[in-house]
Amino acid sequence: MRARDQGKAEKLQEKATNARDKGTLPIRTWKRIELWAKICVVTLRDPILRFTGHLALLTLIALGVWAARLGWDTLPLDAYAGVVEENESAGLTPPTILRLGIADLPPYAGGSTQLAGVGRSTDIHTVFPERPRLEVITYQVQEGDSLFGIADKFSLKPETILWGNFDVLQDDPHRLKPGQELNISPVDGTLYEWHEGDGLSGVARFFGVEPSEIIQWPTNHIDPDMDPENPDIEAGMLLIIPGGHRSLVSWSAPRISRSNPAVAKVLGPGACGSIYDGVVGSGIFIYPTPLHYVSGFDYSSIHPAIDLAGSTGHAIFASDSGVVVYAGWNDWGYGYVIVLDHGNGWQTLYAHLSAINVVCGQSVYQGDVIGAMGSTGNSSGSHLHFEIMHDEYGKVNPHNFLQ
């Protein structure tokens, strides 16, 4: 124990003893003095004083925070004028007024304090994920629609639109017309109308899928336990065949040789019936139209040709030298058609013409005017449907050969 505390303790003890002997202090008072002396003796005085001081400081801070939240910092000093005057009249030292709150600061001159980051905004709209469609719906063709545009609108392949609407389009994209009602499958594949006597295994095999893929599609409503060779499926029911596919029917001219042009009789009255011979081409092809860009369908698996732009009456040129083996109307939607056989395994077709300037068996040379552009047959506007065929390769992409 420090000497100072020891001396204070002895003096307090002495005062307490004298007061007790003389009876000058109440018993309660001298007992308190005696207790404090004992506390000093055991060195607890300083810790108690420090604890009391800290407690008082914390209490003051808490009162300050509480007062700031109540808005005391906005009260004018005049509110304390009465207290100050009373203290001065009583000869007391005026109290120090503590103004709580946030001090007014000068404007910040360091530029914008806005931090770059991701802005947050309140949006009460809830986005629910779109559920996948499971059933077939119908779509009415609008003015300006194309097969590829309709397919893209429903996130399907163009072949799916053709396969699901053979009775309307007959696998020919040129047959698309405003007002038609098309079946739109929920998934890429094909649709099949069930016939009496069909077997599920045979239908699946024809479209290149497993029977289970047809059975498991929910809206087909097929009992998985039924006999696949004799299923209880109502005739006329439209089945969805996910992933199903088949060969597309081509309505363009078959290979028409100059030795047997009569094979084209199935195409229409433009067929030539006699055997011809004549000029042979070079195997080099030029553009058959004044304009060299596509306006309509480009080359694809469902359109093995290109539609070249132009206006009705524009000249159509022979892409290479050859002999006319078809010249006239085509019953399969191509309108007025010319087919040239080039005598070297190659053949070219020119469709939707408004006029024909050649006759069957005529020899023509590369660059000769053979007809005029038009919009005859199944056509939505003036253009030239142009095909290049070869005996060995079949129909090829004209873009790879035109110069």
C-alpha angles and dihedrals in degrees: 000000000000116000092239092057090044091055093048091049093052093049092049090048091050093050091048092051093048092047091050092050096045096040092227094132130048114260091244092056098049090046089056090050090049090049093051090050090054090049090054090049092057091046096245095124098086096046091049092050092048092048091049091049093050091047090052092049093051090048090053092050092049091050089050094053091046092050092049091054089052089055098246089146088072095056114107119243088241087076088073096045094101093054092048093051093049092051092049093049089052091052093248126141109261111253120250108249112221111206107205125203140061117320119236109259129201117255115281109252099186097096130255117348093199111122123216114244146111112314119225123214133175114251116177092186112107117208113215117198113252112251115232115256115244104179136066115261131187128239128195113222112242131207108278095022121138130193091247093047093051091048091051092048090060096035092246136128116259089240089061090059092050095045092051095049108039092137089059105031102021090211091298116118089198090068092069110119135170113268096031117133112227129192111234114203118214091227139028110274134069141292124234130195108219117236130200110268096023119140120217093223092052094048091048091048092050092054094042099246138110119262089238091064090060094043095049096052101106101221093050086073094207120162106239090213096057124112106267091208093053106022123179095239120144116242112251094030113140110229126199112227106197110212092003119149142172139177116282118240111242115216095183123102118294119228103299110195122200087234093058112018092154089082086082094066090103089064098060146274093315091078118118117226105196134074114255139186130189148118121003123221129237097233090243115113130205128196109278093210136057090239119060104201134091120255109178126001121013125205114293142139090275095041110039092185141054128247108223120205127245145107132273109282097026111142119261115211131203104256090210136356117280150116126288108245098165128028122161145037121352117210094204099073102277096106115205110008139185122195121191123197109207097198094234101081094280129110133179130204128204116192143182091034123170093206139016120213099182138064135218114288095017118140113227131185131225109281097020115138105247101169148332131271118254147146104251124146119013098351133132096200145356113297142118120258102209127189134181118200135182131197092234105027100038118211112357135191106272091209088071093057110030118104 
